[in-house]
Amino acid sequence: MMKWLYLGILCFLIVLLIRYTFTSKKKWEWLMAAFVLAPWILRLLQLK
């Protein structure tokens, strides 16, 4: 149950990030931040 909740939140954040990336002028900063944060988020998901 909790795993699906985390996956839903993760998908929501990814969609927001993608939407913001295309509307902002600092695209590369957001992409770099996403690549840095993604492994940590995945690691947290594996722990739960």
C-alpha distance matrix in Angstrom:
0.0 3.8 5.4 5.4 6.6 8.9 10.1 10.9 12.7 14.4 15.6 16.9 18.7 20.2 21.5 23.0 24.6 26.1 27.4 28.9 30.3 32.3 33.6 34.6 37.7 36.2 34.2 34.6 33.5 30.1 29.8 30.7 28.3 25.5 26.6 26.8 23.4 21.5 21.8 20.8 17.5 16.9 17.8 15.4 12.5 13.9 14.3 10.7
3.8 0.0 3.8 5.4 5.0 6.2 8.6 9.8 10.6 12.2 14.2 15.3 16.5 18.3 20.0 21.1 22.4 24.3 25.7 26.8 28.2 30.5 31.7 32.3 35.3 33.6 31.8 32.1 30.7 27.5 27.3 28.0 25.3 22.8 24.0 23.9 20.3 18.8 19.1 17.6 14.5 14.3 15.0 12.2 9.7 11.7 11.6 7.9
5.4 3.8 0.0 3.8 5.4 5.1 6.2 8.6 9.9 10.4 12.3 14.2 15.3 16.4 18.4 19.9 20.8 22.4 24.3 25.5 26.5 28.8 30.4 31.0 33.9 32.1 29.9 30.0 28.9 25.7 25.1 25.8 23.5 20.6 21.5 21.7 18.4 16.3 16.4 15.5 12.4 11.5 12.6 10.5 7.3 9.1 10.1 7.1
5.4 5.4 3.8 0.0 3.8 5.4 5.0 6.1 8.6 9.7 10.4 12.2 14.1 15.1 16.4 18.3 19.7 20.9 22.4 24.1 25.3 27.2 28.7 29.8 32.8 31.4 29.2 29.7 28.9 25.4 24.9 26.1 23.9 20.8 22.0 22.7 19.4 17.2 18.0 17.5 14.0 13.3 15.2 13.3 10.0 12.2 13.7 10.8
6.6 5.0 5.4 3.8 0.0 3.8 5.4 5.1 6.2 8.5 9.9 10.6 12.3 14.2 15.4 16.6 18.2 20.0 21.1 22.4 24.1 26.1 27.2 28.1 31.3 29.9 28.0 28.7 27.6 24.1 24.1 25.3 22.7 19.9 21.7 22.0 18.5 16.9 18.2 17.0 13.4 13.7 15.5 12.9 10.4 13.3 14.1 11.0
8.9 6.2 5.1 5.4 3.8 0.0 3.8 5.4 5.1 6.0 8.6 9.8 10.5 12.2 14.2 15.3 16.2 18.2 19.9 20.8 22.1 24.5 25.7 26.3 29.2 27.5 25.6 25.9 24.6 21.3 21.2 22.1 19.4 16.8 18.3 18.4 14.9 13.3 14.4 13.2 9.6 10.1 11.9 9.4 7.1 10.5 11.5 9.0
10.1 8.6 6.2 5.0 5.4 3.8 0.0 3.8 5.5 5.0 6.1 8.5 9.8 10.4 12.3 14.2 15.1 16.4 18.2 19.7 20.7 22.7 24.4 25.3 28.2 26.6 24.3 24.7 24.0 20.5 19.9 21.2 19.1 15.9 17.2 18.1 14.9 12.5 14.0 13.8 10.1 9.7 12.5 11.1 8.1 11.0 13.1 11.2
10.9 9.8 8.6 6.1 5.1 5.4 3.8 0.0 3.8 5.4 5.2 6.1 8.6 9.9 10.6 12.3 14.1 15.4 16.5 18.2 19.8 21.5 22.8 24.0 27.2 26.1 24.0 24.9 24.2 20.6 20.4 22.1 19.9 16.8 18.8 19.9 16.6 14.7 16.8 16.4 12.6 13.0 15.9 14.1 11.5 14.7 16.4 14.2
12.7 10.6 9.9 8.6 6.2 5.1 5.5 3.8 0.0 3.8 5.5 5.0 6.1 8.6 9.9 10.5 12.1 14.2 15.3 16.3 18.0 20.2 21.1 21.9 25.1 23.8 22.0 23.0 21.8 18.2 18.5 20.0 17.4 14.7 17.1 17.7 14.2 13.0 15.4 14.5 10.8 12.2 14.8 12.7 11.0 14.7 15.9 13.9
14.4 12.2 10.4 9.7 8.5 6.0 5.0 5.4 3.8 0.0 3.8 5.4 5.2 6.2 8.7 9.9 10.4 12.2 14.2 15.2 16.1 18.5 20.0 20.6 23.4 21.8 19.7 20.3 19.3 15.8 15.6 17.0 14.6 11.6 13.6 14.5 11.2 9.5 12.1 11.8 8.1 9.3 12.4 11.0 9.5 12.9 14.8 13.6
15.6 14.2 12.3 10.4 9.9 8.6 6.1 5.2 5.5 3.8 0.0 3.8 5.5 5.0 6.2 8.6 9.7 10.5 12.2 14.1 15.1 16.8 18.5 19.7 22.7 21.6 19.2 20.1 19.8 16.1 15.6 17.8 16.0 12.6 14.7 16.4 13.6 11.5 14.4 14.8 11.3 11.9 15.4 14.5 12.5 15.6 17.9 16.6
16.9 15.3 14.2 12.2 10.6 9.8 8.5 6.1 5.0 5.4 3.8 0.0 3.8 5.5 5.2 6.2 8.6 10.0 10.6 12.2 14.1 15.7 16.7 18.0 21.4 20.6 18.6 20.1 19.5 15.7 16.1 18.4 16.2 13.4 16.2 17.6 14.7 13.5 16.7 16.5 13.1 14.5 17.7 16.3 14.8 18.3 20.0 18.5
18.7 16.5 15.3 14.1 12.3 10.5 9.8 8.6 6.1 5.2 5.5 3.8 0.0 3.8 5.4 5.0 6.0 8.6 9.8 10.3 11.9 14.3 15.3 15.9 19.0 17.7 15.9 17.2 16.1 12.4 13.1 15.1 12.6 10.1 13.2 14.3 11.4 10.8 14.3 13.9 10.9 13.1 16.1 14.8 14.1 17.6 19.2 18.2
20.2 18.3 16.4 15.1 14.2 12.2 10.4 9.9 8.6 6.2 5.0 5.5 3.8 0.0 3.8 5.4 5.0 6.1 8.5 9.7 10.3 12.4 14.3 15.1 17.9 16.6 14.2 15.2 14.9 11.2 10.8 13.3 11.7 8.5 11.2 13.2 10.9 9.6 13.2 13.9 11.2 12.6 16.0 15.6 14.6 17.7 19.9 19.4
21.5 20.0 18.4 16.4 15.4 14.2 12.3 10.6 9.9 8.7 6.2 5.2 5.4 3.8 0.0 3.8 5.4 5.2 6.1 8.5 9.8 10.9 12.5 14.2 17.3 16.9 14.5 16.3 16.4 12.7 12.7 15.7 14.4 11.5 14.4 16.6 14.6 13.3 17.0 17.7 14.9 16.1 19.6 19.1 17.8 21.0 23.2 22.3
23.0 21.1 19.9 18.3 16.6 15.3 14.2 12.3 10.5 9.9 8.6 6.2 5.0 5.4 3.8 0.0 3.8 5.5 5.1 6.0 8.4 10.1 10.6 11.8 15.3 14.9 13.2 15.4 14.9 11.2 12.3 15.2 13.4 11.3 14.7 16.4 14.3 14.1 17.8 18.0 15.4 17.5 20.6 19.7 19.0 22.4 24.1 23.2
24.6 22.4 20.8 19.7 18.2 16.2 15.1 14.1 12.1 10.4 9.7 8.6 6.0 5.0 5.4 3.8 0.0 3.8 5.5 5.1 5.9 8.7 10.0 10.2 13.1 12.1 10.1 11.8 11.3 7.6 8.5 11.4 9.8 7.9 11.4 13.2 11.6 11.7 15.5 15.9 14.0 16.1 19.1 18.8 18.5 21.7 23.5 23.2
26.1 24.3 22.4 20.9 20.0 18.2 16.4 15.4 14.2 12.2 10.5 10.0 8.6 6.1 5.2 5.5 3.8 0.0 3.8 5.5 5.0 6.4 8.8 10.0 12.7 12.3 9.5 11.5 12.3 8.8 8.7 12.2 11.8 9.5 12.2 14.9 13.9 13.2 17.0 18.2 16.3 17.7 21.1 21.1 20.5 23.4 25.6 25.4
27.4 25.7 24.3 22.4 21.1 19.9 18.2 16.5 15.3 14.2 12.2 10.6 9.8 8.5 6.1 5.1 5.5 3.8 0.0 3.8 5.5 5.5 6.5 8.8 12.1 12.6 10.6 13.5 14.1 10.8 11.6 15.1 14.5 12.7 15.8 18.1 16.9 16.6 20.4 21.2 19.1 20.8 24.1 23.8 23.1 26.2 28.3 27.7
28.9 26.8 25.5 24.1 22.4 20.8 19.7 18.2 16.3 15.2 14.1 12.2 10.3 9.7 8.5 6.0 5.1 5.5 3.8 0.0 3.8 5.5 5.1 5.9 9.4 9.6 8.4 11.5 11.4 8.4 10.3 13.5 12.5 11.7 15.1 16.8 15.9 16.4 20.2 20.6 18.9 21.2 24.1 23.7 23.6 26.8 28.5 28.1
30.3 28.2 26.5 25.3 24.1 22.1 20.7 19.8 18.0 16.1 15.1 14.1 11.9 10.3 9.8 8.4 5.9 5.0 5.5 3.8 0.0 3.8 5.6 5.4 7.8 7.5 5.1 8.1 8.9 6.3 7.4 10.8 10.8 10.1 12.9 15.1 14.9 15.3 19.0 20.0 18.8 20.7 23.7 23.8 23.8 26.7 28.7 28.7
32.3 30.5 28.8 27.2 26.1 24.5 22.7 21.5 20.2 18.5 16.8 15.7 14.3 12.4 10.9 10.1 8.7 6.4 5.5 5.5 3.8 0.0 3.8 5.8 7.9 9.1 6.9 10.3 11.9 9.9 10.4 14.0 14.5 13.5 16.0 18.5 18.5 18.5 22.1 23.4 22.0 23.6 26.8 27.0 26.7 29.5 31.7 31.6
33.6 31.7 30.4 28.7 27.2 25.7 24.4 22.8 21.1 20.0 18.5 16.7 15.3 14.3 12.5 10.6 10.0 8.8 6.5 5.1 5.6 3.8 0.0 3.8 6.8 9.0 8.3 12.1 12.9 11.1 12.8 16.0 15.9 15.6 18.5 20.5 20.2 20.7 24.5 25.2 23.8 25.8 28.8 28.6 28.5 31.6 33.4 33.1
34.6 32.3 31.0 29.8 28.1 26.3 25.3 24.0 21.9 20.6 19.7 18.0 15.9 15.1 14.2 11.8 10.2 10.0 8.8 5.9 5.4 5.8 3.8 0.0 3.8 5.6 6.2 9.8 10.1 9.0 11.3 13.9 13.9 14.4 17.2 18.8 18.8 20.0 23.5 24.1 23.1 25.4 28.1 28.0 28.4 31.4 33.0 33.0
37.7 35.3 33.9 32.8 31.3 29.2 28.2 27.2 25.1 23.4 22.7 21.4 19.0 17.9 17.3 15.3 13.1 12.7 12.1 9.4 7.8 7.9 6.8 3.8 0.0 3.8 5.6 8.6 9.4 9.8 11.8 13.9 14.5 15.7 17.9 19.4 20.1 21.5 24.8 25.5 25.1 27.3 29.8 30.0 30.6 33.4 35.1 35.4
36.2 33.6 32.1 31.4 29.9 27.5 26.6 26.1 23.8 21.8 21.6 20.6 17.7 16.6 16.9 14.9 12.1 12.3 12.6 9.6 7.5 9.1 9.0 5.6 3.8 0.0 3.8 5.7 5.7 6.8 9.0 10.5 11.2 12.8 14.9 16.0 17.0 18.7 21.8 22.4 22.4 24.7 26.9 27.3 28.2 30.8 32.4 33.0
34.2 31.8 29.9 29.2 28.0 25.6 24.3 24.0 22.0 19.7 19.2 18.6 15.9 14.2 14.5 13.2 10.1 9.5 10.6 8.4 5.1 6.9 8.3 6.2 5.6 3.8 0.0 3.8 5.6 5.4 6.3 8.8 10.1 10.8 12.6 14.5 15.5 16.5 19.7 20.9 20.6 22.5 25.0 25.7 26.2 28.7 30.6 31.2
34.6 32.1 30.0 29.7 28.7 25.9 24.7 24.9 23.0 20.3 20.1 20.1 17.2 15.2 16.3 15.4 11.8 11.5 13.5 11.5 8.1 10.3 12.1 9.8 8.6 5.7 3.8 0.0 3.8 5.4 5.0 6.1 8.5 9.7 10.5 12.2 14.1 15.2 17.9 19.3 19.7 21.4 23.6 24.7 25.5 27.6 29.5 30.6
33.5 30.7 28.9 28.9 27.6 24.6 24.0 24.2 21.8 19.3 19.8 19.5 16.1 14.9 16.4 14.9 11.3 12.3 14.1 11.4 8.9 11.9 12.9 10.1 9.4 5.7 5.6 3.8 0.0 3.8 5.5 5.2 6.1 8.6 10.0 10.6 12.2 14.2 16.8 17.5 18.1 20.3 22.2 22.9 24.2 26.4 27.9 29.0
30.1 27.5 25.7 25.4 24.1 21.3 20.5 20.6 18.2 15.8 16.1 15.7 12.4 11.2 12.7 11.2 7.6 8.8 10.8 8.4 6.3 9.9 11.1 9.0 9.8 6.8 5.4 5.4 3.8 0.0 3.8 5.4 5.0 6.1 8.7 9.8 10.4 11.9 15.1 15.8 15.6 17.9 20.1 20.6 21.5 24.0 25.6 26.3
29.8 27.3 25.1 24.9 24.1 21.2 19.9 20.4 18.5 15.6 15.6 16.1 13.1 10.8 12.7 12.3 8.5 8.7 11.6 10.3 7.4 10.4 12.8 11.3 11.8 9.0 6.3 5.0 5.5 3.8 0.0 3.8 5.4 5.0 6.3 8.7 9.9 10.5 13.5 15.0 15.0 16.5 19.0 20.1 20.7 22.8 24.9 25.8
30.7 28.0 25.8 26.1 25.3 22.1 21.2 22.1 20.0 17.0 17.8 18.4 15.1 13.3 15.7 15.2 11.4 12.2 15.1 13.5 10.8 14.0 16.0 13.9 13.9 10.5 8.8 6.1 5.2 5.4 3.8 0.0 3.8 5.4 5.1 6.2 8.6 10.0 12.2 13.6 14.5 16.1 17.9 19.3 20.5 22.3 24.0 25.5
28.3 25.3 23.5 23.9 22.7 19.4 19.1 19.9 17.4 14.6 16.0 16.2 12.6 11.7 14.4 13.4 9.8 11.8 14.5 12.5 10.8 14.5 15.9 13.9 14.5 11.2 10.1 8.5 6.1 5.0 5.4 3.8 0.0 3.8 5.5 5.1 6.1 8.5 11.0 11.4 12.1 14.4 16.1 16.8 18.2 20.4 21.8 23.0
25.5 22.8 20.6 20.8 19.9 16.8 15.9 16.8 14.7 11.6 12.6 13.4 10.1 8.5 11.5 11.3 7.9 9.5 12.7 11.7 10.1 13.5 15.6 14.4 15.7 12.8 10.8 9.7 8.6 6.1 5.0 5.4 3.8 0.0 3.8 5.4 5.2 5.8 9.2 10.2 10.0 11.9 14.3 15.1 15.8 18.1 19.9 20.9
26.6 24.0 21.5 22.0 21.7 18.3 17.2 18.8 17.1 13.6 14.7 16.2 13.2 11.2 14.4 14.7 11.4 12.2 15.8 15.1 12.9 16.0 18.5 17.2 17.9 14.9 12.6 10.5 10.0 8.7 6.3 5.1 5.5 3.8 0.0 3.8 5.6 5.4 7.5 9.6 10.4 11.3 13.4 15.1 16.0 17.5 19.5 21.1
26.8 23.9 21.7 22.7 22.0 18.4 18.1 19.9 17.7 14.5 16.4 17.6 14.3 13.2 16.6 16.4 13.2 14.9 18.1 16.8 15.1 18.5 20.5 18.8 19.4 16.0 14.5 12.2 10.6 9.8 8.7 6.2 5.1 5.4 3.8 0.0 3.8 5.8 6.7 7.7 9.5 11.1 12.2 13.7 15.5 16.9 18.3 20.1
23.4 20.3 18.4 19.4 18.5 14.9 14.9 16.6 14.2 11.2 13.6 14.7 11.4 10.9 14.6 14.3 11.6 13.9 16.9 15.9 14.9 18.5 20.2 18.8 20.1 17.0 15.5 14.1 12.2 10.4 9.9 8.6 6.1 5.2 5.6 3.8 0.0 3.8 5.8 5.4 6.3 8.7 10.1 10.8 12.5 14.5 15.7 17.1
21.5 18.8 16.3 17.2 16.9 13.3 12.5 14.7 13.0 9.5 11.5 13.5 10.8 9.6 13.3 14.1 11.7 13.2 16.6 16.4 15.3 18.5 20.7 20.0 21.5 18.7 16.5 15.2 14.2 11.9 10.5 10.0 8.5 5.8 5.4 5.8 3.8 0.0 3.9 5.5 5.2 6.2 8.6 10.0 10.6 12.4 14.5 15.8
21.8 19.1 16.4 18.0 18.2 14.4 14.0 16.8 15.4 12.1 14.4 16.7 14.3 13.2 17.0 17.8 15.5 17.0 20.4 20.2 19.0 22.1 24.5 23.5 24.8 21.8 19.7 17.9 16.8 15.1 13.5 12.2 11.0 9.2 7.5 6.7 5.8 3.9 0.0 3.8 5.5 5.1 6.1 8.6 9.8 10.5 12.5 14.6
20.8 17.6 15.5 17.5 17.0 13.2 13.8 16.4 14.5 11.8 14.8 16.5 13.9 13.9 17.7 18.0 15.9 18.2 21.2 20.6 20.0 23.4 25.2 24.1 25.5 22.4 20.9 19.3 17.5 15.8 15.0 13.6 11.4 10.2 9.6 7.7 5.4 5.5 3.8 0.0 3.8 5.4 5.0 6.2 8.6 9.9 10.7 12.7
17.5 14.5 12.4 14.0 13.4 9.6 10.1 12.6 10.8 8.1 11.3 13.1 10.9 11.2 14.9 15.4 14.0 16.3 19.1 18.9 18.8 22.0 23.8 23.1 25.1 22.4 20.6 19.7 18.1 15.6 15.0 14.5 12.1 10.0 10.4 9.5 6.3 5.2 5.5 3.8 0.0 3.8 5.4 5.1 6.2 8.7 10.0 11.0
16.9 14.3 11.5 13.3 13.7 10.1 9.7 13.0 12.2 9.3 11.9 14.5 13.1 12.6 16.1 17.5 16.1 17.7 20.8 21.2 20.7 23.6 25.8 25.4 27.3 24.7 22.5 21.4 20.3 17.9 16.5 16.1 14.4 11.9 11.3 11.1 8.7 6.2 5.1 5.4 3.8 0.0 3.8 5.4 5.0 6.3 8.8 10.2
17.8 15.0 12.6 15.2 15.5 11.9 12.5 15.9 14.8 12.4 15.4 17.7 16.1 16.0 19.6 20.6 19.1 21.1 24.1 24.1 23.7 26.8 28.8 28.1 29.8 26.9 25.0 23.6 22.2 20.1 19.0 17.9 16.1 14.3 13.4 12.2 10.1 8.6 6.1 5.0 5.4 3.8 0.0 3.8 5.4 5.1 6.4 9.0
15.4 12.2 10.5 13.3 12.9 9.4 11.1 14.1 12.7 11.0 14.5 16.3 14.8 15.6 19.1 19.7 18.8 21.1 23.8 23.7 23.8 27.0 28.6 28.0 30.0 27.3 25.7 24.7 22.9 20.6 20.1 19.3 16.8 15.1 15.1 13.7 10.8 10.0 8.6 6.2 5.1 5.4 3.8 0.0 3.8 5.4 5.2 6.5
12.5 9.7 7.3 10.0 10.4 7.1 8.1 11.5 11.0 9.5 12.5 14.8 14.1 14.6 17.8 19.0 18.5 20.5 23.1 23.6 23.8 26.7 28.5 28.4 30.6 28.2 26.2 25.5 24.2 21.5 20.7 20.5 18.2 15.8 16.0 15.5 12.5 10.6 9.8 8.6 6.2 5.0 5.4 3.8 0.0 3.8 5.5 5.4
13.9 11.7 9.1 12.2 13.3 10.5 11.0 14.7 14.7 12.9 15.6 18.3 17.6 17.7 21.0 22.4 21.7 23.4 26.2 26.8 26.7 29.5 31.6 31.4 33.4 30.8 28.7 27.6 26.4 24.0 22.8 22.3 20.4 18.1 17.5 16.9 14.5 12.4 10.5 9.9 8.7 6.3 5.1 5.4 3.8 0.0 3.8 5.6
14.3 11.6 10.1 13.7 14.1 11.5 13.1 16.4 15.9 14.8 17.9 20.0 19.2 19.9 23.2 24.1 23.5 25.6 28.3 28.5 28.7 31.7 33.4 33.0 35.1 32.4 30.6 29.5 27.9 25.6 24.9 24.0 21.8 19.9 19.5 18.3 15.7 14.5 12.5 10.7 10.0 8.8 6.4 5.2 5.5 3.8 0.0 3.8
10.7 7.9 7.1 10.8 11.0 9.0 11.2 14.2 13.9 13.6 16.6 18.5 18.2 19.4 22.3 23.2 23.2 25.4 27.7 28.1 28.7 31.6 33.1 33.0 35.4 33.0 31.2 30.6 29.0 26.3 25.8 25.5 23.0 20.9 21.1 20.1 17.1 15.8 14.6 12.7 11.0 10.2 9.0 6.5 5.4 5.6 3.8 0.0
